[in-house]
Amino acid sequence: MDSGLGDALAALRDEWRLDFRLVERVLAALAEPVTLTAVVERSGASRAQVLAVLDALGPAVRTDGDRRSLVVPVPARAAPDPVALLDAVRSIAARLPPSRWSLDHVPATPETIADRALHLARTYALAGRTVLCVGDHDLTSVAVTLAEPAARALVVDVDERLLEFLGAVAAERGLPIVTAFADLRVGLPRSLAGRADLAVTDPPYTPAGVALFVRRALDGLDRTGHERVVLAYGFADGQLTRGFRTQSVLHELRLVVEALLPGFNRYAGAEAIGSVSDLYALRPTRWTWSTVDRAGPGETRIYTRGVAAEEAADPAPAPGVLAAVRAALGTAPSTVDLVGPGWPAPWGGGRDLAELVRPDPEARAARHRPLAVNLTAHSGALLPRVLLVAAGRPVVVVAAPRDVRSTGVTDPSDPVGALLARLRRTTTVHSGQSSVLVSTPLPAESDVDGVLAHLAAHPAATLLNAWRDALLGLARRRGMALTKNEARALARGSGIPAGALELRLTELPRGQLARLLDAVTASVAALGS
């Protein structure tokens, strides 16, 4: 290909991003001498868009009277193989962890998973672009990166089993997928904000669920004017009121429904909606961003069933639990940072969990006041992250016993429990329908403990940057010369995937948290070798 044309195409790809497919149709129309009107008709681009492309191509376009053509034809792009994609998706989907009832999981069929990826790859120019999956029980990240290997995928989910599974599939097949943990009711991970060109979500089918997941999808988009949100949503014939309420959410977010594909998604289940839903292509308007930027924290009861269902209440801690918290704190509640919902009014109420587990890099957290955190409502997956970011502060946590068991925070034989045990002493002082944990910081007894403590004390930094600085500090204390690049290389060589190193500590999936102690130990050992 002529270098001038190559440079022009690269510039057009960068400018048009997802919409480069439209440019490709213009290029195809210019394969032979053709009038401007014919280019418009064949490509579906407006006259103004066609003129903008022609102007960008410059001397790569030949003019003969009222006809134009490319001096050098542009080869057609290779299309993914639908049969091979479906075979791969079927094989991977057969190993998908069981659905979680409380998260409204209903698996899409392998055919839907593959068809969705093919549709996205045909409709949008995904090569070199980033796709954010806001929840990914449907394996969209896997199917998209199989269909378009030059695309990147970011996945955010609260289901640790799913994140571990996706990480394993990505490593096994060499797919460019980065997984991050988040309870989306608390917020999108800061590390993923503004990074994506396309966001895809199949949320809980409640108005609050759709509103929250679409907002988080928007939070993840790079505001270039070419970004999209693709939403799966459906309702049954007898649920017109629910459908209207949900579609009103899209209007409130000032989104344009650019395309609607009825009955696109099929599920193994979801009988209440006929096991089928529609696929929406949503485009932000200039009013969308101001609406998103001034939105509050949002509703926490977003599911159709379980403790976080629409009709569920946020339970306040029982009197016995409050008495145990007060005794554990040993001080008046007014001298404590209360975090989470449900604290009684006389105590002053709690701050938003987001302020604790999604620290702003520019904010300076007060580290002298004890913490009391209520996670009993439906936020138990945050428990390890709360203990990590408490850093040098004593903390009392109220959590459901099942969440204490499943997260392993008090079990030294669990990898996450072993990690936390290097930083904190955590004990259960009250049990029943709610557990009360008391956790106090431990002094660093080794160089490994010191590096871990530095990571925990800097949760607003990316893991790579915090790790680099911890190793630089350790080298100085040892009287060793170490550059920033050398420190980064030690962190990168520790066994934690490169994508995970770009996350913040609280955003790491459980699988990466479980590997962190061994990885830090390896980096400290390598420093001394």
Protein Blocks (a to p, Z undefined) as FASTA:
>chain_A
ZZklmmmmmmmmmmnmmmmmmmmmmmmmmmpccdfklmmmmnopafklmmmmmmmnmmmp
ccehjaccdfbacdddddddfklmmmmmmmmmmmgccddfklopacddfklmmmmmmmmm
mmpcfehpacddehjfkommmmmmmmmmmbccddddfblklmmmmmmmmmmnopacdddd
ddfklopcfklgokafbdcddddfbfklmmmmmmmmmmmpccehpaccdddddddfklmm
mmmmmmmmmmmnopacfbccehkbcceejklnoopacdddddddfklmmmmmmpcebpfb
lbfgdjkbfkbccddddfklmmmmmmmnopafklpccedehiafknnpaadfklmmmccf
kbccdfkbccdddfklommmmmmmmmmmnmmaccdddddfklmmmnommmmkbmklmmmm
mmbccddfbgcjbccddddddddfbfklmmmmmmmmmmmbcfklmmmmmmmmmmmmnopa
cdfklmmmmmmmnopafklmmpcfklpcfklmmmmmmmmmmmmmmmmZZ
